[in-house]
């Protein structure tokens, strides 16, 4: 049912915009070494370009509803998602700096070849484990993960739909399948941000060389790599759910202060440190 007082074209467009960007982002994820829908050279840039469209879904949903609660939720969503996209971008840029590539598959492969220490290359279990970017970029990984919670509007950052304050926020006037699409988009965004974190920081489909165990059978090897990738994504999704059950919701001023006064300066400083160390070690 569509309320009579809404702007119908924008009201109907908003739920679609909530679902489409995460699906496009997932199409660019390398699930295995030879399994992906689109292997884009500037994959990181393309991911952020498409994911940034998601803010229009919440903003248009709130504005087109012609409701004060929905409009406040849409305004909150716009400010929140734009603010934390800066942190996400800075953290991802630091990873691209040390990997020397904007291609998602290239970033994964860079985490799979072991470590070089004092001119000696090591490719054993420990070397491959500590070659993951989560160990090379610990501050960036934390910033990226926190900003990912804010981008997906998950607790403790679900201020755009804070039911104790805004009734239901930007989707107050929605019902039926249009309402379901907003939540489908939220959970699709969780999967997308978990997949991106896995690709950038957890080695993607790699697991200490085990991903090459069935080199003689491409189908089995691909299935193993997909299972490794999926296992890491599922672990991150479990972490998302645990945080939802554990932490209370922030106040809106705390949310914005964390983003602008803490995470953005830290992410910029960490990018500068990363570039400096890369130049010093060249």
C-alpha angles and dihedrals in degrees: 000000000000118000115238096231098059131098095253102201093050092037091058095040096055098070091049091052089053092058106034102062096055090048091051090048091052089052088064096049116109102229091180138356091273102020119088137112098223124015099196118190092217092037097151092053091047092050092053092043093056097037091054089064089070092078089067090062094060095038094048092043091055096042098044093050091071089218129125095223092048092046092052089050091050092049091049091049093051094051094043099047095043091049096051094042086071091059092046092050094049092049092048091047090056089055091049089050095058094038094047092220142089090200112104093215090050091053090053093048090050088061094050105060101073131240133301112215121182090341094310118114118220123191103168128121095279094043092052091045094052091043089075112108092236087076095041092044107031095149092045091049092053092047091048093049095048091046088048090060090052093046092053092045093236125153129309084030103043094118096133090069101027099160094196090060110022104030090238103335122223095001097049093116096043127100141163118014094346089060090047091052091060091056092042087054091050093053092042087054089052090054091046095050090045090051091049092049089049091051097045101038113012102051097258111235094355125104114178093300095308089112088072095052094109100040090145092059112051094188095052091043092051091048090051092050091049089050091051092049092046092048092056092047092049091051090054092047089052087052090052090054093046091053090050090057094043113044129056122231118276123234112253094247089052090050094053093041090053091051102043102029100036119016100037095051090044093049092048092047091048091051090052091049091049093051091046094051092046091053092044092051096044 
